[in-house]
């Protein structure tokens, strides 16, 4: 299945739910978050620094802005963080029991922000219990919202169980979306000029023994990379939905992936400790760390939010 690359540890840490890796080309660094610890990180290779910013509530994703600063998908909505650290709401939708999860920026600089309900999961459910939990999650009412730079917003996909990944094809005409309980990576026809998302169909389905699909990214060949929660791996699927690569990782719960580095050839992988027992964690010393698989492919530059 091709070159496996070289796996290394970018940041050895114990994130509860590390998610949302995004390469910030302006600062040659990687943004990522520990969602349930309400912390945003910026990892800079070379000096190997991992600066952190504490937030007042759970954070699902942090993305760069064209004017500097960050846009964040928080528990209660989407917020802007300016260069001086000041914060303000761009979209506020606080709802009991809901939180912001993954987010992505489309080629025109719009933000696409997912939400889901909080789910109590101790990581020791049986296969039947996990299936029932996934079926229930699909009925809990999360959504995927398109947020314009001026703060206007509209729901594009509703009835979301756990929005875990959003990405675009190299030409911007396909939108890939993961609602984890469906076990699918879906693809929607997309108009990068208007932001309209059309017909939704499955690109691929993850078999039960391979885990649950989570965060995604797209490479310069148009192939989709997806992290597999409880699957110990990251997979690549062709634009036709065929599995053609699988990279093993030393933790059960990889959560998301993105390409980074100056030439976008390194695949960064966030991981989680959430729901794993002390006995399991004792055998997975890198759970919660930020991993990197070097020289594994050719990724795409990440657009910045235009607001």
C-alpha positions, 0 to 999 in steps of 0.5 A: 500500500505504498511508502509507510513513512517514519513515525515519530513523536512530535509532542509527548503529552497526555491530551484527553481528547487531542483533535483538530490538527491544522498546519498554519503556513504563515507561522510554519507551525501546527495548531491543535487542541485538547477539546475536553481540557479546553486548551489550544496548542501551537507546535513549532517544529525545529525548536519543538515548542508547544505553546498553549492557550487556555480557553474558558470552555471546551474547544473543538477546533482552532483555525488561522485567520487571514487577518491574524489571530484564530477562529475557534469552534467552542462549546457555545459557538464560534469565537474570534481571538485577535492577535492581542488575545482578546475574544469575541463571539462571531456566532453564539448558539449555546444549547444545553448538552451540546458542544462544538466539535471539528471545523474546517475552512473551505477554499473561499475562507468560510468556516464549517463548524460541527456540533454534537451532544456530550456523550459519556463513554468509558471506553469499555462498552461491548460491540453491541453497546457501541452500536446502540450508542452510535444509533442513539447519537444519530438522533441527538441533533448535532449539525454542520454549520457554514459560517461566513466571515461576517458572522452570518450562518446557516445549517447545511447538515442536521441530525449529526451524531458526532461531526468529526471531520470536514475537508475539500478536494484539491479543486474545491468541488467536493466536500468530505464529511464524517459523522462518526456513528454512520461509519462512513466518509461522505462526499457532497458536491460543492460550489466553492464560489457560492458555498452551496453543498449538494447531493450527499453520498458515501465515499467509503464505509469503515468495517466494524472491526476497523474502528470508527472514522474520525478526522480527515484530510485530503492530499494533492492526489485528491485522496482522503486520509481518515483517522480510525478511532479504536482502529490503531491506524490512519487510512487513505482512500482514493477519490473513487472510495478504494482503500489503498494505504493503511498506516499503523499507529501505536495507540488505539485512538487516533482522532484526526490527521493533517499534512504539515511541514514546509512542503506538506509532506508530513502527516500529523496525527492527534490522539486521545486518552478519553475513555481508556482504563488505567490498565489500557493506558499503561500499555499505550504510553503515547495515548494523548500525544501528537504524532507525526509520520514524516515524508508520507505524501503530498498534502494541501495548504490549509486555507485561513478563515477570511473573517 
